[in-house]
Amino acid sequence: MTFSDKLIKMPINWREHVVSSSDILRGKPRIQGTRIPVSLILGYLATGKTHDQILQEFPDLQQDQILACLDYARDLANFETVAS
């Protein structure tokens, strides 16, 4: 099963893994229970790092947390604004 197959088949809800609080990382979205910002994981993916490479760099991270970062980004991309 390829990574894109997993994205389609795995029901990941970013709200179960991504949190934000003003006292940690100035409120930037981060992976729950860590100080790893979502933007860092998305940046690694954007540069071509594989899930395995990210998991090697952050041994406490789980596959679902990486997928949650992608789901979070998908939600942001779908957010609609009304032009004034």
N, CA, C and O of each residue as an XYZ file, in Angstrom:
336
protein
N       0.847     -1.178      0.000
C       0.000      0.000      0.000
C       0.895      1.244      0.000
O       1.788      1.384      0.836
N       0.642      2.120     -0.932
C       1.442      3.340     -1.026
C       0.965      4.364     -0.008
O      -0.102      4.223      0.590
N       1.773      5.390      0.173
C       1.415      6.450      1.112
C       0.116      7.123      0.711
O      -0.726      7.386      1.570
N      -0.071      7.411     -0.576
C      -1.301      8.077     -1.012
C      -2.515      7.181     -0.787
O      -3.606      7.681     -0.510
N      -2.342      5.866     -0.902
C      -3.431      4.944     -0.583
C      -3.809      5.050      0.886
O      -4.987      5.012      1.242
N      -2.795      5.183      1.735
C      -3.060      5.320      3.166
C      -3.823      6.601      3.451
O      -4.740      6.609      4.272
N      -3.454      7.675      2.782
C      -4.154      8.943      2.992
C      -5.634      8.821      2.650
O      -6.489      9.356      3.355
N      -5.922      8.124      1.582
C      -7.306      7.985      1.142
C      -8.082      7.074      2.083
O      -9.241      7.352      2.388
N      -7.470      6.000      2.545
C      -8.171      4.990      3.328
C      -8.165      5.247      4.830
O      -9.036      4.739      5.536
N      -7.214      6.016      5.333
C      -7.121      6.207      6.772
C      -7.947      7.406      7.204
O      -7.684      8.531      6.780
N      -8.949      7.170      8.049
C      -9.737      8.298      8.543
C      -8.992      9.008      9.681
O      -9.149      8.662     10.852
N      -8.201      9.979      9.324
C      -7.437     10.732     10.317
C      -8.145     12.053     10.557
O      -8.477     12.775      9.617
N      -8.368     12.357     11.809
C      -8.941     13.641     12.185
C      -7.851     14.437     12.886
O      -7.424     14.072     13.981
N      -7.401     15.509     12.273
C      -6.293     16.282     12.837
C      -6.614     16.794     14.237
O      -5.701     17.018     15.032
N      -7.884     16.981     14.551
C      -8.264     17.515     15.865
C      -7.884     16.580     17.014
O      -7.829     17.001     18.169
N      -7.627     15.334     16.698
C      -7.202     14.367     17.715
C      -5.699     14.440     17.978
O      -5.215     13.865     18.953
N      -4.962     15.136     17.125
C      -3.501     15.143     17.229
C      -2.868     16.533     17.247
O      -1.734     16.686     17.703
N      -3.572     17.533     16.765
C      -3.005     18.881     16.641
C      -3.673     19.795     17.659
O      -4.899     19.867     17.744
N      -2.841     20.490     18.427
C      -3.338     21.412     19.444
C      -2.618     22.745     19.322
O      -1.612     22.873     18.624
N      -3.158     23.721     20.012
C      -2.548     25.048     20.040
C      -2.869     25.684     21.376
O      -4.023     25.697     21.805
N      -1.853     26.209     22.032
C      -2.061     26.952     23.275
C      -1.070     28.108     23.298
O       0.086     27.968     22.899
N      -1.545     29.236     23.769
C      -0.747     30.466     23.684
C       0.567     30.389     24.458
O       1.501     31.128     24.148
N       0.657     29.515     25.452
C       1.867     29.441     26.274
C       2.942     28.507     25.706
O       4.043     28.430     26.251
N       2.633     27.807     24.629
C       3.617     26.912     24.008
C       3.760     27.287     22.537
O       2.774     27.344     21.803
N       4.988     27.538     22.117
C       5.305     27.905     20.732
C       4.483     29.098     20.245
O       4.130     29.188     19.069
N       4.190     30.001     21.161
C       3.419     31.219     20.845
C       2.092     30.912     20.162
O       1.607     31.699     19.349
N       1.518     29.780     20.491
C       0.214     29.435     19.951
C       0.233     28.758     18.597
O      -0.825     28.481     18.032
N       1.418     28.485     18.063
C       1.485     27.796     16.765
C       0.910     26.386     16.915
O       1.106     25.744     17.947
N       0.208     25.907     15.899
C      -0.298     24.531     15.952
C       0.873     23.559     16.088
O       1.882     23.676     15.393
N       0.714     22.604     16.991
C       1.768     21.627     17.255
C       1.141     20.264     17.468
O      -0.070     20.140     17.653
N       1.976     19.257     17.438
C       1.507     17.902     17.676
C       1.319     17.725     19.176
O       2.214     18.007     19.973
N       0.138     17.254     19.536
C      -0.221     17.112     20.944
C       0.822     16.305     21.705
O       1.298     15.274     21.231
N       1.169     16.792     22.891
C       2.138     16.122     23.737
C       3.580     16.395     23.358
O       4.495     15.824     23.951
N       3.796     17.262     22.377
C       5.150     17.594     21.929
C       5.274     19.104     21.744
O       4.311     19.853     21.908
N       6.460     19.516     21.405
C       6.700     20.898     20.997
C       7.057     20.931     19.504
O       7.725     21.855     19.041
N       6.616     19.939     18.775
C       6.889     19.850     17.338
C       5.786     20.586     16.593
O       4.634     20.152     16.605
N       6.130     21.703     15.941
C       5.097     22.435     15.204
C       4.676     21.699     13.935
O       5.484     21.046     13.274
N       3.411     21.821     13.619
C       2.869     21.227     12.396
C       3.641     21.743     11.187
O       3.914     20.990     10.253
N       3.991     23.018     11.204
C       4.704     23.612     10.066
C       6.048     22.930      9.817
O       6.490     22.851      8.671
N       6.697     22.444     10.850
C       7.975     21.747     10.681
C       7.767     20.433      9.921
O       8.507     20.122      8.988
N       6.766     19.681     10.327
C       6.485     18.409      9.654
C       6.074     18.652      8.204
O       6.530     17.949      7.302
N       5.220     19.640      7.977
C       4.808     19.961      6.608
C       6.002     20.416      5.772
O       6.097     20.086      4.590
N       6.903     21.165      6.380
C       8.108     21.600      5.677
C       8.984     20.427      5.283
O       9.518     20.392      4.174
N       9.136     19.464      6.187
C       9.914     18.266      5.862
C       9.288     17.513      4.695
O       9.987     17.078      3.780
N       7.968     17.361      4.732
C       7.279     16.669      3.642
C       7.439     17.430      2.328
O       7.611     16.824      1.271
N       7.382     18.748      2.399
C       7.508     19.579      1.193
C       8.895     19.457      0.562
O       9.042     19.612     -0.650
N       9.903     19.181      1.377
C      11.253     19.033      0.832
C      11.536     17.613      0.360
O      12.637     17.315     -0.102
N      10.537     16.736      0.477
C      10.694     15.388     -0.038
C      11.062     14.332      0.983
O      11.287     13.178      0.618
N      11.128     14.700      2.260
C      11.434     13.684      3.267
C      10.290     12.683      3.340
O       9.118     13.045      3.237
N      10.649     11.437      3.517
C       9.638     10.392      3.645
C       9.154     10.320      5.090
O       9.760     10.884      6.001
N       8.053      9.614      5.267
C       7.553      9.407      6.627
C       8.611      8.714      7.473
O       8.837      9.090      8.623
N       9.253      7.711      6.907
C      10.277      6.980      7.648
C      11.416      7.896      8.078
O      11.915      7.776      9.197
N      11.828      8.801      7.211
C      12.900      9.737      7.568
C      12.458     10.659      8.702
O      13.235     10.946      9.612
N      11.227     11.115      8.647
C      10.713     11.992      9.708
C      10.613     11.217     11.019
O      10.971     11.735     12.077
N      10.132      9.989     10.950
C      10.000      9.171     12.157
C      11.363      8.830     12.755
O      11.480      8.681     13.971
N      12.384      8.705     11.926
C      13.738      8.471     12.439
C      14.249      9.706     13.176
O      14.917      9.593     14.204
N      13.932     10.873     12.648
C      14.389     12.113     13.270
C      13.626     12.419     14.562
O      14.173     13.012     15.492
N      12.369     12.010     14.606
C      11.526     12.236     15.781
C      10.964     10.885     16.235
O       9.830     10.549     15.896
N      11.737     10.112     16.992
C      11.337      8.746     17.348
C      10.031      8.654     18.145
O       9.372      7.615     18.117
N       9.650      9.709     18.847
C       8.410      9.669     19.623
C       7.181      9.972     18.774
O       6.050      9.811     19.233
N       7.399     10.403     17.554
C       6.308     10.735     16.643
C       5.702      9.452     16.076
O       6.388      8.439     15.937
N       4.422      9.508     15.754
C       3.737      8.354     15.174
C       3.229      8.703     13.778
O       3.018      9.871     13.450
N       3.040      7.683     12.977
C       2.559      7.858     11.606
C       1.260      8.664     11.569
O       1.107      9.555     10.734
N       0.326      8.355     12.469
C      -0.952      9.074     12.501
C      -0.760     10.567     12.731
O      -1.542     11.375     12.231
N       0.262     10.937     13.473
C       0.514     12.353     13.733
C       0.990     13.069     12.470
O       0.643     14.228     12.245
N       1.770     12.392     11.659
C       2.192     12.978     10.380
C       0.979     13.147      9.471
O       0.806     14.188      8.837
N       0.145     12.116      9.414
C      -1.071     12.194      8.604
C      -1.999     13.290      9.113
O      -2.676     13.948      8.322
N      -2.033     13.489     10.420
C      -2.864     14.553     10.993
C      -2.375     15.927     10.548
O      -3.183     16.829     10.327
N      -1.066     16.093     10.417
C      -0.524     17.366      9.921
C      -1.015     17.632      8.503
O      -1.369     18.760      8.163
N      -1.033     16.599      7.687
C      -1.532     16.747      6.317
C      -3.031     17.037      6.303
O      -3.502     17.837      5.494
N      -3.772     16.397      7.184
C      -5.212     16.650      7.262
C      -5.480     18.079      7.725
O      -6.412     18.728      7.251
N      -4.660     18.562      8.651
C      -4.765     19.946      9.119
C      -4.535     20.915      7.951
O      -5.286     21.874      7.775
N      -3.506     20.656      7.171
C      -3.205     21.513      6.013
C      -4.337     21.456      4.989
O      -4.676     22.471      4.382
N      -4.915     20.284      4.798
C      -6.038     20.138      3.872
C      -7.220     20.982      4.330
O      -7.857     21.659      3.524
N      -7.507     20.938      5.624
C      -8.598     21.756      6.160
C      -8.332     23.245      5.951
O      -9.236     23.996      5.583
N      -7.101     23.666      6.185
C      -6.768     25.081      5.978
C      -6.921     25.476      4.516
O      -7.392     26.572      4.210
N      -6.529     24.594      3.627
C      -6.639     24.893      2.195
C      -8.096     24.969      1.745
O      -8.412     25.665      0.780
N      -8.976     24.264      2.433
C     -10.400     24.286      2.103
C     -11.150     25.439      2.753
O     -12.318     25.672      2.442
N     -10.496     26.160      3.648
C     -11.144     27.256      4.368
C     -11.506     28.364      3.390
O     -10.666     28.840      2.626
N     -12.751     28.759      3.428
C     -13.216     29.793      2.504
C     -13.284     31.141      3.205
O     -13.720     31.243      4.352
N     -12.850     32.160      2.502
C     -12.987     33.522      3.005
C     -13.870     34.298      2.042
O     -13.938     34.006      0.848
N     -14.530     35.276      2.591
C     -15.395     36.111      1.770
C     -14.658     37.406      1.482
O     -14.297     38.141      2.401
N     -14.437     37.683      0.208
C     -13.750     38.922     -0.176
C     -14.692     40.097      0.046
O     -15.886     40.020     -0.243
N     -14.136     41.179      0.562
C     -14.991     42.353      0.792
C     -14.925     43.326     -0.352
O     -15.584     44.365     -0.317
